């Protein structure tokens, strides 16, 4: 049954009456964090904090910054970064195994959302972002709108940044997590931290998730290991060495094929619909998902999806004089990725309406990525006359070597209901090495014009030397598609924050951004040798809280415009001149502690997004005025919690998530229906150090389409059915 937005609001009202688990701090919390002795802290924040290098609080930031900490993540049972991010205002997630973890926000998706780790940009999201466990993390943070002034290319709709748990000093502390759920799902985590000496703190975390998947032969796993050591010989000097290791094997489920309605004897109601102009294999008609194919996997038997990466970092912070801070971040990142799959599944009509086969392609691609860089900044706290001023200037250098090897063996066809997995086959390899050398100068400034009015400025100038080469199956150099070019983007932002009262702070900001032609700088060819796309955002909002911090509220309105866009609509397609893309919207988030034991946390977002001039004669698409794929107009989340139920160390709670109607392609002929998911959970504190939790996600077993990748237009990713999990967490 399809639940519309009004039904979701009604369900939200009912859910508010439910008791719930202790709600950890909401993303929009405005108050300063007070740290007591022995607590874990981010002693050395990432070199590029998510919203600014100026060390601004959430209230002082002239932008929307959503943050979810590790306590909230644990309480709500978010085992992956994607699950945590999707509960924040206006964020949806999805992606195929080739785009392992993509986001949509403020009308943009894919590579227009930068993904970062401790503030480091390692490449386009659809190639470099990986499924990631939350156990090793301290926060998941999202900065909305263009962020190129901080991170360089990309980040038009926003940036998703995850930060590791930091070293601890003092008495050693340990924490563990063991969770077991449906579909053979297991999560194990172990962490420890404490002082090795009075001057050296340490932190070690290891976690692994695995599952058999909710589709045949769709097992997946992810291993994350983080180690960090901090040396703090004085209050003026700190050095932190960290190593991140990740190894993952994502699910090989690329989607469930669309079939004609005449073929589907058991259609999944309320999941999707198509316009009569929608076509598959050149055949127009109405298409749906057949429930008989819901659990089928059409990949080959010897598929492979694999990633291994390691990232050592050295961060140094020194205060040589009063009001002067120097910071340097030296890092190296290396990754190897492998995909060997049948990815695209296209229905081929048989001799009768109720017969047909599924045509499968073949595609393999290997990545060898090596990235090293150094970021240096100097911060000056000083006076400009009677006004307090904080200035940050710095330089950011990186060198990339990226080798992409790919091939395309022949297609085959399989039965829709009993697909014979078969084998992949072999094909000649095509190599495409990409190199860049990037040097950027950046500056940020915060000036207190008055005691209550703050002016925030920022700017960045990049010099990016890009060299892209292509080689054919025989190893012959292909000059026609190879090229070299130097890009010199400059971006800036200006914002003002005004403390109307000690509890109410309005703000305004204007921000610009740049991103690569075709959205992925690793893949540009000579035919895409154009200037970068340009974007800008105006945002105004207010941040408020009650005197006793029993409630907080953030609200923002925004308008984003993106110009000079050239992109591909489908894999192998010609470049399409979209011309422009724009979005405007509203986001509201708040939390309230109704009693000492009862809290409610809610957010809602509305976005009106559309393409400008977008005509692609090669694919017979006229999408001018259409909404971009995977962009819902409405999203909403609600969580509520009540602790000490009946005087027991028992916490009961639940959450509701609503995602509105979306389109699965640029032509807006594939309609993904809205859906509402309800999650409930209960936690019992056996001792102050040991807690048991049982949770049910998707309580009403809703069938829904989570994502539709326009590069795979004949299939959609279906969401996870009802899921039951039990877990035990310890901290001592």
C-alpha positions as CSV (number, residue, x, y, z in Angstrom):
1,X,0.0,0.0,0.0
2,X,1.4,3.4,-0.9
3,X,1.4,5.9,2.0
4,X,1.2,9.5,0.9
5,X,2.6,12.6,2.7
6,X,-0.6,13.3,4.6
7,X,-0.6,9.7,5.9
8,X,3.0,10.1,6.9
9,X,2.2,13.2,8.9
10,X,-0.6,11.3,10.6
11,X,1.7,8.4,11.4
12,X,4.2,10.9,12.7
13,X,1.7,12.2,15.2
14,X,0.9,8.6,16.3
15,X,4.6,7.8,16.6
16,X,5.2,10.9,18.8
17,X,3.0,9.2,21.4
18,X,5.2,6.2,21.5
19,X,7.9,5.9,24.1
20,X,11.4,5.7,22.6
21,X,15.1,5.2,23.1
22,X,17.2,8.0,24.7
23,X,17.7,10.4,21.8
24,X,21.2,11.5,21.5
25,X,22.0,14.9,20.3
26,X,20.3,16.1,17.1
27,X,22.3,17.2,14.2
28,X,21.4,20.9,14.6
29,X,22.4,21.2,18.2
30,X,23.6,24.7,18.8
31,X,25.2,24.7,22.2
32,X,28.9,24.3,22.8
33,X,30.1,20.8,23.8
34,X,31.6,20.6,27.3
35,X,34.2,17.9,27.7
36,X,35.0,16.3,31.0
37,X,38.2,14.5,32.0
38,X,38.5,11.1,30.5
39,X,36.0,11.6,27.7
40,X,36.9,10.9,24.1
41,X,37.4,14.1,22.2
42,X,38.5,15.1,18.7
43,X,41.7,16.5,20.1
44,X,42.9,17.3,16.6
45,X,40.0,18.0,14.4
46,X,40.5,17.1,10.7
47,X,42.6,19.7,8.9
48,X,39.5,20.8,6.9
49,X,36.6,20.8,9.3
50,X,33.3,20.3,7.6
51,X,32.0,23.9,7.6
52,X,35.1,26.1,8.1
53,X,38.8,26.2,9.2
54,X,37.9,29.2,11.4
55,X,36.7,27.0,14.3
56,X,33.2,28.4,14.2
57,X,30.5,26.9,16.4
58,X,27.3,25.7,14.7
59,X,25.5,28.9,15.7
60,X,28.3,31.1,14.2
61,X,28.3,29.2,10.9
62,X,26.4,31.0,8.1
63,X,25.2,27.8,6.5
64,X,23.3,24.6,7.2
65,X,25.5,22.1,9.0
66,X,24.0,18.8,10.2
67,X,26.0,16.6,12.6
68,X,25.2,13.2,14.0
69,X,27.5,11.9,16.8
70,X,28.5,8.3,17.6
71,X,26.0,8.1,20.5
72,X,23.1,8.9,18.3
73,X,24.3,6.6,15.6
74,X,24.6,3.7,18.1
75,X,21.2,4.4,19.7
76,X,19.3,4.5,16.4
77,X,21.1,1.4,15.1
78,X,22.7,3.0,12.1
79,X,25.4,0.5,11.0
80,X,26.5,2.3,7.9
81,X,27.2,6.0,7.0
82,X,24.5,6.0,4.4
83,X,21.8,5.0,7.0
84,X,23.0,7.8,9.4
85,X,23.1,10.4,6.6
86,X,19.7,9.5,5.3
87,X,18.1,10.5,8.7
88,X,19.4,14.0,8.4
89,X,17.2,16.8,6.8
90,X,16.6,16.5,3.1
91,X,19.1,13.7,2.4
92,X,18.4,10.4,0.5
93,X,20.9,7.7,-0.4
94,X,21.2,4.9,-2.8
95,X,23.4,3.8,-5.7
96,X,24.3,0.6,-7.5
97,X,27.4,-1.5,-6.7
98,X,29.3,0.6,-9.2
99,X,28.3,3.7,-7.3
100,X,28.6,2.2,-3.9
101,X,27.2,5.1,-1.7
102,X,25.6,8.1,-3.4
103,X,23.6,10.9,-1.9
104,X,20.9,13.3,-3.0
105,X,20.3,16.7,-1.4
106,X,19.0,20.1,-2.3
107,X,18.1,19.0,-5.8
108,X,21.5,17.5,-6.7
109,X,22.9,14.0,-6.5
110,X,25.8,11.8,-7.5
111,X,29.1,13.6,-7.9
112,X,27.5,17.0,-7.1
113,X,27.7,15.7,-3.5
114,X,31.3,15.4,-2.3
115,X,32.2,12.7,0.1
116,X,35.1,13.3,2.5
117,X,36.9,11.4,5.3
118,X,38.4,13.6,8.0
119,X,38.0,16.5,5.5
120,X,40.0,14.8,2.7
121,X,38.6,14.7,-0.8
122,X,40.0,11.6,-2.6
123,X,38.0,11.8,-5.9
124,X,34.5,11.7,-7.4
125,X,31.9,10.1,-5.1
126,X,30.6,7.6,-7.6
127,X,34.1,6.1,-8.0
128,X,35.8,6.5,-4.6
129,X,33.1,6.5,-2.0
130,X,32.7,3.1,-0.2
131,X,30.2,1.4,2.1
132,X,31.6,2.3,5.6
133,X,30.9,1.0,9.1
134,X,29.9,3.6,11.7
135,X,31.5,1.9,14.6
136,X,34.9,3.5,14.0
137,X,33.4,7.0,13.6
138,X,32.9,9.9,15.9
139,X,30.6,11.9,13.6
140,X,28.8,12.0,10.3
141,X,28.6,15.7,9.2
142,X,26.9,17.3,6.2
143,X,27.4,20.8,4.9
144,X,24.6,21.9,2.6
145,X,25.1,23.8,-0.7
146,X,28.3,24.6,-2.7
147,X,31.5,23.8,-0.7
148,X,34.2,24.2,-3.4
149,X,35.7,27.1,-1.4
150,X,36.7,24.5,1.1
151,X,37.3,21.4,-0.9
152,X,37.9,22.5,-4.5
153,X,36.0,20.9,-7.4
154,X,32.5,19.5,-6.8
155,X,30.3,19.8,-3.7
156,X,27.5,21.6,-5.5
157,X,24.6,20.2,-3.4
158,X,26.7,19.6,-0.4
159,X,29.5,17.6,1.3
160,X,29.2,14.5,3.5
161,X,32.2,14.2,5.9
162,X,32.9,11.4,8.3
163,X,35.4,11.8,11.2
164,X,37.2,9.1,13.1
165,X,37.2,8.6,16.8
166,X,40.2,10.4,18.2
167,X,42.9,9.4,20.6
168,X,42.2,9.4,24.3
169,X,44.3,10.3,27.3
170,X,44.1,8.9,30.8
171,X,42.7,5.6,32.0
172,X,42.1,3.0,29.2
173,X,38.5,2.6,28.0
174,X,37.0,-0.2,25.9
175,X,33.8,-0.6,24.0
176,X,32.4,-3.5,21.9
177,X,29.4,-4.1,19.7
178,X,27.9,-7.4,18.5
179,X,24.7,-7.3,16.4
180,X,22.9,-10.1,14.6
181,X,20.0,-9.7,12.2
182,X,17.9,-11.1,9.4
183,X,19.5,-12.2,6.1
184,X,22.5,-13.5,8.0
185,X,23.6,-10.0,9.0
186,X,26.4,-9.8,11.6
187,X,28.2,-6.7,12.9
188,X,31.2,-6.9,15.3
189,X,33.2,-4.1,16.7
190,X,36.0,-3.5,19.2
191,X,37.5,-0.3,20.3
192,X,40.0,0.9,22.9
193,X,41.6,4.1,23.8
194,X,43.7,5.6,26.6
195,X,47.0,7.2,27.5
196,X,50.2,5.3,26.7
197,X,52.1,8.0,28.7
198,X,51.1,11.4,30.0
199,X,52.0,12.9,26.7
200,X,50.8,10.2,24.3
201,X,47.2,9.2,23.7
202,X,46.0,6.4,21.5
203,X,42.9,5.0,19.9
204,X,42.2,1.7,18.0
205,X,39.0,0.5,16.4
206,X,38.1,-2.4,14.3
207,X,34.7,-3.4,12.9
208,X,33.3,-5.8,10.4
209,X,29.8,-6.1,8.9
210,X,28.6,-8.9,6.7
211,X,25.3,-10.1,5.3
212,X,23.9,-12.7,2.9
213,X,21.7,-9.9,1.5
214,X,18.0,-9.8,0.8
215,X,18.5,-10.9,-2.8
216,X,19.8,-14.3,-4.0
217,X,23.7,-14.5,-4.0
218,X,24.0,-10.9,-2.8
219,X,26.4,-11.4,0.2
220,X,28.5,-8.4,1.2
221,X,31.0,-7.4,3.8
222,X,33.0,-4.4,5.0
223,X,36.1,-4.3,7.3
224,X,37.3,-1.0,8.8
225,X,40.4,-0.6,10.9
226,X,41.6,2.7,12.4
227,X,44.6,3.5,14.6
228,X,45.7,6.9,15.8
229,X,48.4,8.1,18.2
230,X,48.7,11.7,19.5
231,X,51.7,13.3,21.0
232,X,51.1,16.4,23.1
233,X,54.2,17.5,24.9
234,X,52.7,20.9,25.7
235,X,49.6,23.0,25.2
236,X,51.3,24.7,22.3
237,X,52.2,21.6,20.2
238,X,50.3,18.5,19.1
239,X,51.1,15.8,16.6
240,X,48.8,13.0,15.5
241,X,49.6,10.0,13.3
242,X,46.7,8.0,12.0
243,X,46.2,5.0,9.7
244,X,42.9,4.0,8.1
245,X,42.5,0.6,6.5
246,X,39.4,-0.5,4.6
247,X,38.4,-3.6,2.7
248,X,34.9,-4.2,1.4
249,X,33.0,-6.5,-0.9
250,X,29.7,-4.7,-1.7
251,X,26.5,-6.5,-2.7
252,X,26.5,-7.6,-6.4
253,X,22.8,-6.7,-6.6
254,X,22.6,-4.2,-9.5
255,X,18.8,-3.9,-9.6
256,X,15.6,-5.7,-10.5
257,X,14.6,-5.5,-14.1
258,X,11.5,-3.6,-15.3
259,X,9.1,-5.8,-17.3
260,X,5.9,-5.0,-19.3
261,X,2.7,-4.9,-17.2
262,X,1.3,-7.6,-19.5
263,X,4.2,-9.9,-18.5
264,X,4.0,-9.3,-14.7
265,X,1.3,-11.6,-13.3
266,X,2.3,-10.4,-9.8
267,X,3.2,-6.7,-10.0
268,X,4.6,-5.0,-6.9
269,X,1.9,-2.4,-6.2
270,X,2.9,1.1,-5.1
271,X,6.5,0.9,-6.1
272,X,6.8,2.5,-9.5
273,X,4.9,3.3,-12.7
274,X,5.9,4.5,-16.2
275,X,4.5,6.8,-18.8
276,X,3.4,5.3,-22.1
277,X,6.5,7.0,-23.7
278,X,8.9,5.0,-21.5
279,X,10.8,2.5,-23.6
280,X,13.0,-0.5,-23.0
281,X,14.9,-2.0,-26.0
282,X,13.1,0.5,-28.3
283,X,9.7,-0.8,-27.2
284,X,7.4,1.8,-25.7
285,X,4.9,0.8,-23.1
286,X,4.0,0.6,-19.4
287,X,6.4,-1.3,-17.2
288,X,6.5,-2.5,-13.6
289,X,8.3,-4.9,-11.2
290,X,7.1,-8.5,-11.0
291,X,7.1,-9.8,-7.5
292,X,8.3,-13.2,-8.8
293,X,11.6,-11.5,-9.7
294,X,11.9,-9.6,-6.4
295,X,14.6,-11.8,-4.9
296,X,16.4,-12.8,-8.1
297,X,20.0,-11.9,-8.8
298,X,20.9,-11.7,-12.5
299,X,24.7,-11.3,-12.0
300,X,27.2,-14.0,-13.1
301,X,28.4,-16.7,-10.8
302,X,32.0,-15.5,-10.8
303,X,31.2,-11.9,-10.2
304,X,33.7,-9.8,-8.3
305,X,33.3,-6.4,-6.4
306,X,36.3,-5.6,-4.2
307,X,38.0,-2.6,-2.7
308,X,41.1,-2.3,-0.5
309,X,42.5,1.0,0.6
310,X,45.0,2.4,3.2
311,X,45.4,6.0,4.3
312,X,48.3,7.1,6.6
313,X,48.2,10.7,7.8
314,X,50.4,13.0,9.9
315,X,48.8,16.1,11.4
316,X,50.8,18.7,13.3
317,X,49.5,21.7,15.1
318,X,51.8,24.4,16.7
319,X,51.2,27.7,18.4
320,X,54.5,29.5,18.1
321,X,53.2,32.8,19.5
322,X,50.1,34.3,21.0
323,X,47.3,34.4,18.5
324,X,49.2,32.4,15.8
325,X,48.5,28.8,15.0
326,X,50.3,26.7,12.3
327,X,48.9,23.4,11.0
328,X,50.1,20.9,8.5
329,X,48.4,17.8,7.2
330,X,50.5,15.3,5.2
331,X,48.7,12.2,3.8
332,X,48.9,9.4,1.3
333,X,46.0,7.4,0.0
334,X,46.2,4.2,-2.1
335,X,43.3,2.0,-3.3
336,X,42.7,-1.0,-5.5
337,X,39.2,-1.7,-6.8
338,X,37.8,-4.5,-8.9
339,X,34.4,-4.9,-10.7
340,X,33.7,-8.0,-12.8
341,X,30.0,-8.2,-13.4
342,X,26.9,-8.5,-15.5
343,X,25.4,-5.1,-14.6
344,X,22.6,-4.1,-17.0
345,X,19.5,-6.2,-17.3
346,X,17.1,-5.5,-20.2
347,X,13.8,-7.3,-20.8
348,X,13.5,-8.9,-24.3
349,X,9.9,-9.7,-25.3
350,X,9.2,-13.3,-26.2
351,X,6.7,-14.6,-28.9
352,X,3.8,-14.0,-26.5
353,X,3.1,-11.2,-24.0
354,X,3.7,-13.5,-21.0
355,X,7.1,-14.8,-22.3
356,X,10.5,-13.1,-22.5
357,X,14.2,-13.2,-21.4
358,X,16.6,-10.9,-19.6
359,X,19.5,-9.7,-21.7
360,X,22.7,-9.2,-19.6
361,X,25.8,-7.2,-20.5
362,X,29.3,-7.7,-19.3
363,X,31.7,-5.1,-17.9
364,X,34.9,-5.2,-16.0
365,X,36.8,-2.3,-14.6
366,X,39.9,-2.1,-12.3
367,X,41.2,1.0,-10.4
368,X,44.7,1.7,-9.2
369,X,44.6,5.0,-7.3
370,X,47.5,6.7,-5.6
371,X,47.0,10.1,-4.1
372,X,49.4,12.1,-1.9
373,X,49.2,15.6,-0.7
374,X,50.0,18.2,1.9
375,X,47.9,21.0,3.3
376,X,49.3,23.9,5.3
377,X,47.6,26.8,7.0
378,X,48.3,29.7,9.3
379,X,45.7,31.1,11.6
380,X,45.9,34.6,13.1
381,X,43.7,35.8,16.0
382,X,44.1,39.6,16.2
383,X,42.4,42.9,16.3
384,X,41.4,45.2,13.5
385,X,41.0,48.4,15.4
386,X,38.4,47.6,18.1
387,X,37.1,44.6,16.1
388,X,38.1,41.0,16.8
389,X,39.3,39.2,13.7
390,X,40.4,35.6,12.8
391,X,42.2,35.0,9.6
392,X,43.2,31.6,8.0
393,X,45.5,31.5,4.9
394,X,47.0,28.3,3.4
395,X,48.0,26.2,0.5
396,X,46.7,22.8,-0.6
397,X,48.8,20.5,-2.9
398,X,47.9,17.0,-4.2
399,X,49.3,14.6,-6.8
400,X,47.1,11.9,-8.3
401,X,48.0,8.8,-10.3
402,X,44.8,6.9,-11.4
403,X,44.8,4.0,-13.7
404,X,41.5,2.7,-15.0
405,X,41.4,-0.6,-16.9
406,X,38.2,-1.8,-18.5
407,X,36.6,-4.2,-21.0
408,X,33.3,-5.3,-22.5
409,X,32.7,-9.1,-23.1
410,X,29.6,-10.2,-25.1
411,X,26.1,-10.2,-23.7
412,X,23.9,-13.3,-23.1
413,X,20.2,-13.9,-22.1
414,X,18.8,-15.7,-19.1
415,X,15.4,-16.8,-17.8
416,X,13.6,-14.0,-15.8
417,X,12.6,-16.4,-13.0
418,X,15.4,-18.9,-12.9
419,X,18.5,-17.1,-14.2
420,X,21.4,-19.4,-14.9
421,X,24.3,-17.4,-13.4
422,X,26.9,-18.6,-15.9
423,X,30.4,-17.2,-16.1
424,X,31.7,-13.8,-17.0
425,X,34.0,-14.6,-19.9
426,X,37.1,-12.6,-21.0
427,X,37.9,-9.6,-23.1
428,X,40.8,-7.4,-24.1
429,X,41.7,-4.6,-21.7
430,X,41.6,-0.9,-22.3
431,X,43.8,1.3,-20.1
432,X,43.1,4.9,-19.3
433,X,45.7,6.6,-17.0
434,X,44.8,10.0,-15.4
435,X,47.2,12.2,-13.6
436,X,46.7,15.6,-11.9
437,X,48.8,18.0,-10.0
438,X,46.7,20.5,-8.0
439,X,47.9,23.5,-6.1
440,X,45.3,25.7,-4.3
441,X,45.5,28.9,-2.3
442,X,42.8,29.5,0.3
443,X,41.7,32.2,2.7
444,X,39.0,32.5,5.3
445,X,38.2,35.3,7.7
446,X,35.8,36.0,10.5
447,X,35.4,39.6,11.5
448,X,33.3,40.7,14.5
449,X,31.7,43.9,13.2
450,X,30.0,44.4,16.5
451,X,29.5,42.2,19.5
452,X,26.5,40.6,17.9
453,X,27.3,40.8,14.2
454,X,29.9,38.6,12.5
455,X,31.1,38.8,8.9
456,X,32.4,35.5,7.4
457,X,34.5,35.5,4.2
458,X,36.3,32.8,2.2
459,X,38.0,32.3,-1.1
460,X,40.0,29.7,-3.0
461,X,42.0,29.7,-6.2
462,X,43.0,26.4,-7.8
463,X,45.6,25.5,-10.5
464,X,44.8,21.9,-11.7
465,X,47.0,20.3,-14.3
466,X,45.1,17.4,-15.8
467,X,46.5,14.7,-18.1
468,X,44.2,12.1,-19.5
469,X,45.3,9.3,-21.9
470,X,43.4,6.4,-23.5
471,X,44.8,3.2,-24.9
472,X,42.9,0.6,-27.1
473,X,42.6,-3.2,-26.5
474,X,46.0,-3.7,-28.3
475,X,47.7,-1.1,-26.2
476,X,47.8,1.5,-29.0
477,X,47.7,5.1,-27.9
478,X,44.4,6.9,-28.8
479,X,45.3,10.6,-29.3
480,X,41.8,11.5,-30.5
481,X,40.3,10.9,-27.1
482,X,43.3,11.9,-25.0
483,X,44.1,15.4,-23.9
484,X,45.8,17.6,-21.3
485,X,44.4,20.8,-19.8
486,X,45.0,23.3,-17.0
487,X,42.0,24.5,-15.0
488,X,42.0,27.6,-12.9
489,X,38.7,27.7,-10.9
490,X,38.2,30.4,-8.3
491,X,35.4,30.2,-5.7
492,X,34.3,32.4,-2.8
493,X,31.7,32.8,-0.2
494,X,30.4,35.6,2.1
495,X,28.1,35.3,5.0
496,X,26.8,37.3,8.0
497,X,25.6,36.0,11.4
498,X,23.7,38.2,13.8
499,X,22.8,37.3,17.4
500,X,19.4,38.9,17.6
501,X,19.2,37.6,21.1
502,X,21.4,35.2,23.0
503,X,19.1,32.5,21.9
504,X,18.1,33.5,18.3
505,X,20.7,33.8,15.5
506,X,19.6,34.6,11.9
507,X,22.2,34.4,9.1
508,X,22.6,34.9,5.3
509,X,25.2,33.7,2.9
510,X,26.2,33.6,-0.7
511,X,28.5,30.8,-2.0
512,X,30.0,29.8,-5.3
513,X,31.2,26.5,-6.6
514,X,32.8,24.7,-9.6
515,X,32.6,21.1,-10.8
516,X,34.0,19.1,-13.7
517,X,32.4,18.7,-17.1
518,X,30.6,15.3,-17.2
519,X,30.7,15.3,-13.3
520,X,33.7,13.0,-13.1
521,X,37.2,14.3,-13.7
522,X,38.6,10.8,-13.7
523,X,36.6,10.0,-16.9
524,X,36.8,13.1,-19.1
525,X,37.9,12.6,-22.7
526,X,38.9,15.0,-25.4
527,X,35.3,15.5,-26.4
528,X,34.7,16.8,-22.9
529,X,37.5,19.4,-23.0
530,X,35.4,22.3,-21.8
531,X,35.4,24.7,-18.9
532,X,34.1,23.7,-15.5
533,X,30.5,24.1,-14.6
534,X,29.6,27.0,-12.3
535,X,27.2,27.2,-9.5
536,X,26.0,29.6,-6.8
537,X,23.8,29.5,-3.7
538,X,21.9,32.1,-1.7
539,X,20.9,30.9,1.8
540,X,19.1,32.5,4.7
541,X,18.2,30.9,7.9
542,X,17.8,31.1,11.7
543,X,19.2,29.0,14.6
544,X,17.5,29.1,18.0
545,X,17.3,27.3,21.3
546,X,15.7,27.6,24.7
547,X,17.7,28.9,27.7
548,X,17.9,25.5,29.3
549,X,18.7,23.7,26.0
550,X,15.5,21.7,26.2
551,X,14.8,22.5,22.6
552,X,16.6,23.8,19.5
553,X,15.5,24.7,16.0
554,X,17.2,25.5,12.7
555,X,15.4,26.7,9.6
556,X,16.8,27.6,6.2
557,X,15.7,28.7,2.7
558,X,18.0,28.5,-0.3
559,X,18.3,28.9,-4.0
560,X,21.0,27.2,-6.1
561,X,21.8,27.7,-9.7
562,X,24.2,25.7,-11.8
563,X,25.3,26.9,-15.3
564,X,27.3,25.7,-18.3
565,X,26.5,22.0,-17.7
566,X,27.6,19.3,-20.2
567,X,27.0,15.8,-19.1
568,X,26.2,12.2,-20.2
569,X,22.6,10.9,-19.8
570,X,23.6,7.3,-20.3
571,X,26.8,5.2,-20.4
572,X,28.4,5.6,-23.8
573,X,26.0,8.5,-24.7
574,X,27.1,11.7,-26.3
575,X,27.6,14.9,-24.2
576,X,24.3,16.7,-23.6
577,X,24.0,20.4,-23.1
578,X,21.7,20.7,-20.1
579,X,22.4,24.4,-20.0
580,X,21.5,24.9,-16.4
581,X,20.0,23.3,-13.3
582,X,18.4,25.1,-10.4
583,X,16.8,24.3,-7.1
584,X,15.2,26.1,-4.3
585,X,13.8,24.8,-1.0
586,X,13.2,24.9,2.7
587,X,14.7,22.8,5.5
588,X,13.5,22.7,9.1
589,X,14.9,20.6,11.9
590,X,14.4,20.7,15.7
591,X,14.5,18.7,18.8
592,X,12.7,19.0,22.1
593,X,12.9,17.3,25.5
594,X,9.2,17.2,26.6
595,X,10.1,15.7,29.9
596,X,13.3,14.6,31.6
597,X,12.8,11.1,29.9
598,X,10.9,11.9,26.7
599,X,12.5,13.6,23.7
600,X,11.3,14.2,20.1
601,X,13.6,14.9,17.1
602,X,12.1,15.8,13.7
603,X,13.0,17.4,10.4
604,X,11.3,18.1,7.1
605,X,12.7,19.4,3.8
606,X,11.1,20.6,0.5
607,X,12.9,21.1,-2.7
608,X,11.8,22.4,-6.1
609,X,14.5,21.4,-8.6
610,X,14.5,21.4,-12.4
611,X,16.7,21.3,-15.5
612,X,17.2,24.3,-17.7
613,X,17.6,23.8,-21.5
614,X,18.1,20.0,-21.7
615,X,17.6,18.4,-25.1
616,X,19.4,15.2,-26.2
617,X,18.6,14.2,-29.8
618,X,20.9,11.2,-29.6
619,X,18.5,9.6,-27.0
620,X,15.4,11.4,-28.0
621,X,15.1,13.1,-24.6
622,X,13.7,16.6,-24.0
623,X,14.0,17.1,-20.3
624,X,13.8,20.9,-20.2
625,X,11.9,21.8,-17.0
626,X,12.1,18.3,-15.7
627,X,13.1,17.3,-12.2
628,X,16.5,15.6,-11.9
629,X,16.5,11.9,-11.1
630,X,16.3,10.6,-7.5
631,X,15.3,14.0,-6.2
632,X,12.1,13.9,-4.0
633,X,10.2,17.1,-3.4
634,X,9.5,16.1,0.2
635,X,11.4,14.2,2.8
636,X,10.8,14.0,6.6
637,X,12.2,12.2,9.6
638,X,10.9,11.8,13.1
639,X,12.5,10.1,16.1
640,X,11.1,9.9,19.6
641,X,12.4,8.3,22.8
642,X,11.3,7.6,26.4
643,X,13.8,6.2,28.9
644,X,13.3,4.6,32.4
645,X,10.0,3.1,31.3
646,X,8.0,1.8,34.3
647,X,11.0,2.7,36.5
648,X,13.1,0.1,34.7
649,X,16.5,0.7,32.9
650,X,14.4,0.3,29.7
651,X,14.3,2.6,26.8
652,X,11.6,2.3,24.1
653,X,11.5,4.2,20.9
654,X,11.0,4.5,17.2
655,X,11.5,6.5,14.1
656,X,9.5,7.4,10.9
657,X,11.0,8.2,7.6
658,X,9.1,9.6,4.6
659,X,10.6,10.0,1.1
660,X,8.4,11.6,-1.5
661,X,7.8,10.8,-5.2
662,X,10.9,10.8,-7.4
663,X,11.7,10.2,-11.0
664,X,14.1,7.4,-12.1
665,X,15.3,9.2,-15.2
666,X,15.9,12.6,-16.7
667,X,12.9,12.3,-19.0
668,X,10.7,11.9,-15.9
669,X,8.9,8.9,-17.5
670,X,9.8,6.5,-14.7
671,X,7.9,7.4,-11.5
672,X,9.2,6.1,-8.2
673,X,6.4,6.2,-5.7
674,X,6.6,7.8,-2.2
675,X,7.2,5.6,0.8
676,X,7.1,5.7,4.6
677,X,9.3,3.4,6.7
678,X,8.7,2.9,10.5
679,X,11.5,1.6,12.8
680,X,11.1,0.6,16.4
681,X,13.5,-0.5,19.1
682,X,14.0,-1.3,22.8
683,X,17.1,-1.1,24.9
684,X,17.6,-2.6,28.3
685,X,20.6,-1.6,30.4
686,X,21.7,-4.8,32.1
687,X,24.4,-2.9,33.9
688,X,25.7,0.7,33.5
689,X,28.2,-0.8,31.1
690,X,26.2,-3.4,29.2
691,X,23.0,-2.8,27.2
692,X,20.8,-5.1,25.1
693,X,18.9,-3.8,22.1
694,X,16.2,-5.3,19.8
695,X,15.1,-3.3,16.8
696,X,12.8,-3.8,13.8
697,X,13.4,-1.7,10.7
698,X,10.7,-1.3,8.0
699,X,8.2,-2.6,10.5
700,X,5.3,-2.9,8.0
701,X,7.5,-4.6,5.4
702,X,7.0,-1.9,2.8
703,X,8.1,-2.6,-0.8
704,X,9.8,0.5,-2.3
705,X,12.3,1.6,-4.8
706,X,15.3,3.1,-3.0
707,X,17.2,4.4,-6.1
708,X,17.3,4.4,-9.8
709,X,20.6,4.9,-11.5
710,X,20.1,6.6,-14.9
711,X,23.1,4.7,-16.2
712,X,21.1,1.5,-15.7
713,X,17.7,2.7,-17.1
714,X,16.1,-0.8,-17.3
715,X,16.3,-1.7,-13.6
716,X,15.8,-0.2,-10.1
717,X,17.3,-0.9,-6.7
718,X,14.6,-2.1,-4.3
719,X,14.9,-1.3,-0.6
720,X,15.5,-3.8,2.2
721,X,12.4,-5.6,3.5
722,X,11.5,-5.8,7.2
723,X,14.6,-6.4,9.2
724,X,15.0,-7.7,12.8
725,X,18.2,-7.3,14.8
726,X,19.4,-7.9,18.3
727,X,22.6,-6.4,19.7
728,X,24.7,-6.1,22.8
729,X,27.0,-3.1,23.4
730,X,29.5,-2.6,26.2
731,X,31.5,0.3,27.5
732,X,33.9,0.0,30.4
